[in-house]
Amino acid sequence: MAEVHLPRSLVALFPGVPRRLEAGGSTVAEVIADLDAQVPGIRNRIVDAGPVIRPHINVFVAGQRASLETPVEPGAVVHVIPAVSGGRR
């Protein structure tokens, strides 16, 4: 199982869902599928119809940017992070 950290902006769409969840799978795609089994609809917020990770979402496994094919070792920490933009130059 991986420990998945979700952003507040995503959790806010699913009342009652904690920011940290355990999810199983040997790849990011499988971990997201397990998350979707626990929180129906969350996959569509992370992955598009491609299927690829949505452009405004970044997924990191053990601190490294990941794709859907990235391996996930048991006990890995997975972060789902929305892109941030704006500010002043």
trRosetta pair geometry for C-beta under 8 A, 3 or more apart (Angstrom, degrees):
i j d omega theta_ij theta_ji phi_ij phi_ji
1 22 4.6 12 170 -177 132 105
1 23 6.6 142 -157 69 81 22
1 24 5.2 -54 -100 -80 69 73
1 74 6.5 43 29 -146 40 78
1 75 7.4 59 73 -64 61 41
2 22 7.2 153 74 -155 40 56
2 23 5.6 -27 60 67 90 77
2 24 7.4 151 11 -101 78 24
2 25 7.1 -46 5 50 118 82
2 31 5.4 -18 40 -121 138 132
2 61 7.8 -55 -142 -131 143 96
2 72 5.1 -46 -63 172 141 127
2 73 8.0 107 -89 74 97 44
2 74 7.5 -129 -64 -136 63 31
2 75 7.2 -12 -108 66 50 7
2 76 4.6 -26 -121 68 102 85
2 77 7.1 162 -172 -96 87 16
2 78 5.0 44 153 -9 134 115
3 20 6.2 -7 -176 -167 94 105
3 21 7.8 157 -157 81 50 35
3 22 6.3 -33 -100 -98 56 65
3 75 7.6 6 -8 -164 96 40
3 76 7.4 -155 30 97 71 42
3 77 5.1 -23 69 -111 102 68
3 78 7.0 170 83 25 47 73
4 20 6.9 153 79 -154 51 52
4 21 4.9 -20 61 65 104 84
4 22 7.3 156 13 -107 87 13
4 23 5.1 19 -16 12 132 118
4 31 6.6 155 -75 168 126 118
4 35 6.3 -70 80 -86 173 123
4 78 4.7 -21 -108 72 72 107
4 79 7.9 163 -159 -86 54 24
4 80 6.8 26 -177 -13 98 105
5 19 6.4 14 -156 150 66 87
5 20 5.6 -17 -100 -99 64 79
5 77 6.9 21 -11 -177 110 93
5 78 7.0 -178 22 90 71 52
5 79 4.7 -16 63 -111 112 70
5 80 6.9 -169 88 25 59 69
6 10 5.1 -108 178 80 105 123
6 11 5.2 121 112 -57 121 97
6 17 7.4 -17 65 131 157 116
6 19 5.3 -144 61 -155 81 55
6 20 7.4 -163 16 -73 80 30
6 21 7.0 31 -16 5 116 104
6 80 5.3 1 -116 54 59 118
7 10 4.9 90 63 9 82 100
7 11 7.0 -156 95 -4 40 90
7 19 7.8 10 -137 -143 4 100
7 80 6.3 -110 -8 101 88 83
7 81 6.1 109 -58 -123 120 42
7 82 5.3 -91 40 -5 171 97
8 11 5.6 -60 -139 43 33 109
8 12 6.0 46 159 -34 67 103
8 19 6.9 -25 -78 -102 61 120
9 12 6.0 -45 -150 20 25 118
9 13 7.9 26 150 -19 52 99
9 82 5.6 -23 59 -9 141 151
10 13 6.1 -54 -169 23 40 111
10 14 7.5 -1 148 12 67 106
10 42 7.2 71 172 -145 113 95
10 45 5.9 136 -138 134 101 141
10 46 7.7 37 -131 -67 143 90
10 80 6.6 -16 10 112 164 127
10 82 7.2 172 -39 -47 100 111
11 14 6.1 -80 -156 54 42 91
11 17 5.3 -146 -146 87 82 101
11 18 7.4 -56 -136 138 133 15
11 19 5.4 -60 -58 -90 157 68
12 15 8.0 14 -168 -75 37 60
13 45 6.6 157 70 -94 157 154
14 17 4.1 20 110 -1 112 137
14 39 5.3 29 -165 -164 160 119
14 41 7.3 169 -88 76 112 110
14 42 6.4 -20 -49 -77 152 101
17 21 7.5 -32 -175 -60 94 126
17 39 5.4 45 -112 -110 139 132
17 42 7.9 149 -143 -78 167 132
18 21 6.3 144 73 -65 96 76
21 35 6.5 109 93 -119 145 90
21 38 6.5 156 -170 104 142 156
21 39 7.6 -104 -79 -20 166 124
23 31 4.7 95 113 -162 121 77
23 32 7.8 61 155 -65 155 20
23 34 4.2 144 -166 95 93 119
23 35 4.9 -28 -103 -60 149 77
23 38 7.0 -119 -98 5 95 137
23 78 7.6 -57 53 43 116 140
24 30 7.2 -61 120 141 63 104
24 31 7.1 -160 96 -107 21 63
24 34 4.9 161 52 -104 68 164
25 28 7.6 90 113 -129 132 4
25 29 7.3 -150 176 83 142 50
25 30 2.7 170 -153 112 116 98
25 31 3.9 -140 52 -56 131 54
25 32 7.7 -47 26 18 171 49
25 33 6.6 125 -90 48 140 95
25 34 5.3 -149 -36 -8 110 124
25 72 5.9 47 95 57 83 135
26 30 5.7 35 36 44 56 153
26 71 6.3 -33 163 -145 75 77
26 72 6.1 177 -173 54 23 80
27 30 4.8 96 52 8 75 100
27 31 7.1 -136 96 -4 40 87
27 68 6.8 47 147 157 114 57
27 69 5.9 -46 -157 -153 131 30
27 70 6.4 132 -157 72 75 42
27 71 6.0 -55 -99 -104 66 38
27 72 6.0 143 -127 5 10 94
28 31 5.6 -54 -147 37 34 113
28 32 6.3 33 155 -18 67 105
28 53 7.9 -30 136 -64 140 120
28 59 5.8 103 -151 130 138 149
28 61 6.5 -117 -77 -52 104 128
28 66 5.1 148 -64 141 145 130
28 67 6.7 176 41 104 144 33
28 68 5.2 -130 83 -137 106 33
28 69 7.2 -9 34 30 101 16
28 70 4.8 45 -20 54 116 94
28 72 6.1 129 -65 -44 51 117
28 78 7.1 151 -119 -135 84 134
29 32 5.9 -56 -149 38 29 109
29 33 6.4 32 151 -21 63 105
29 47 7.9 74 -121 -95 75 153
29 51 7.5 103 -124 105 112 132
29 68 4.1 54 -63 -178 98 96
29 69 6.9 17 -14 -73 116 39
30 33 5.4 -49 -146 34 35 115
30 34 6.5 35 153 -18 65 102
30 72 7.4 -143 63 34 101 125
31 34 5.8 -54 -152 36 32 110
31 35 6.5 37 148 -21 64 103
31 72 5.4 50 -42 4 130 171
31 78 6.0 128 148 -28 160 172
32 35 5.4 -47 -148 34 36 116
32 36 6.4 38 152 -21 65 103
32 42 7.8 -146 -164 110 78 97
32 43 5.4 104 157 -116 101 87
32 46 5.7 -141 -137 88 127 143
32 47 6.2 94 154 -26 157 127
32 68 7.4 -61 17 -126 137 88
33 36 5.6 -53 -150 35 32 113
33 37 6.7 37 149 -23 63 100
33 43 6.8 37 -96 -94 43 135
34 37 5.5 -46 -152 29 37 114
34 38 6.7 29 151 -11 64 105
35 38 5.8 -65 -155 42 34 107
35 39 5.9 -28 166 37 74 103
35 42 5.4 -89 135 90 106 136
35 43 6.9 144 83 -67 98 76
35 46 8.0 44 84 6 144 151
36 39 6.6 -73 -121 70 27 65
36 40 6.4 56 -180 -117 68 38
36 41 7.2 158 -142 25 85 19
36 42 5.4 -150 -95 57 63 86
36 43 3.8 -9 -79 -31 133 112
37 40 7.7 16 -137 -75 16 69
39 42 4.2 45 101 -24 111 131
41 44 5.8 -51 -166 32 57 113
41 45 7.0 54 143 -19 75 103
42 45 5.6 -58 -160 34 45 113
42 46 6.6 26 150 -10 73 111
43 46 6.0 -73 -152 44 34 101
43 47 5.5 -30 175 35 77 111
44 47 7.0 -68 -106 63 24 71
45 54 7.7 -74 159 -4 37 147
45 57 7.9 119 139 -72 67 146
46 53 6.4 -44 161 -136 77 77
46 54 6.4 -152 175 7 25 105
46 57 5.5 -169 -143 158 60 169
46 59 7.3 62 -170 -66 116 119
46 80 6.1 -63 -115 -142 121 134
47 50 7.5 -116 178 45 83 93
47 51 4.9 20 169 -170 119 106
47 52 6.8 171 -151 87 78 20
47 53 5.9 -56 -100 -99 68 42
47 54 6.6 -149 -107 -30 14 80
47 68 7.0 67 -115 -88 125 123
48 51 6.5 171 78 -138 50 55
48 52 6.0 -9 47 57 97 70
48 53 7.9 58 6 144 82 9
48 54 5.2 113 -39 -89 96 76
51 68 6.5 90 114 -76 101 165
52 67 7.6 -43 -146 -156 83 94
52 68 6.7 -124 -127 -15 45 122
53 57 5.5 -121 172 88 96 105
53 58 7.5 80 144 -117 140 25
53 59 5.6 -127 -119 0 151 114
53 67 6.7 -140 -1 -139 117 53
53 68 6.4 -178 -38 -49 88 85
54 57 4.5 67 64 14 93 110
55 83 7.5 -26 135 -14 64 146
56 82 6.0 3 147 -158 90 81
56 83 4.6 -110 -157 25 60 113
57 80 6.4 -18 -168 -170 110 88
57 81 7.3 137 -163 75 59 42
57 82 6.0 -42 -103 -106 62 54
57 83 7.1 -94 -58 -18 19 85
58 65 6.3 -62 -167 -128 105 97
58 80 7.7 154 82 -160 48 42
58 81 4.7 -25 67 69 97 95
58 82 7.6 144 20 -123 79 6
58 83 6.4 104 -21 -69 100 74
59 65 7.4 98 77 -159 52 57
59 66 4.7 -67 105 65 96 102
59 67 7.8 136 63 -90 116 13
59 70 7.8 -175 107 37 115 139
59 78 6.6 -8 -171 -173 95 97
59 79 7.1 163 -154 84 47 54
59 80 5.6 -14 -104 -104 79 65
59 81 7.6 168 -86 22 29 74
60 63 6.0 -2 169 -137 120 12
60 64 6.2 150 -157 68 80 27
60 65 5.7 -46 -99 -92 76 40
60 66 6.1 146 -123 -1 20 97
60 78 7.0 162 83 -155 52 49
60 79 4.5 0 54 53 102 101
60 81 6.7 20 -2 3 108 119
61 64 5.9 -31 67 62 69 84
61 66 4.4 68 -2 -61 103 142
61 70 5.4 176 14 133 143 134
61 71 7.8 173 130 86 161 48
61 72 5.7 -121 -135 -102 137 80
61 76 5.6 5 -167 167 92 136
61 77 7.7 151 -154 81 46 48
61 78 5.4 -13 -101 -104 72 80
62 73 7.6 29 -44 32 134 110
62 76 5.4 -74 -49 -148 96 98
62 77 6.3 110 -84 49 49 78
63 77 8.0 44 -34 76 69 108
64 70 7.8 -177 100 -151 106 142
66 70 3.6 -94 -153 21 100 163
66 78 7.6 -50 25 -135 155 94
67 70 5.3 132 49 -29 59 95
72 76 5.0 -136 -166 48 76 147
72 78 6.5 -14 -126 -67 126 124
73 76 4.8 115 59 -48 72 110
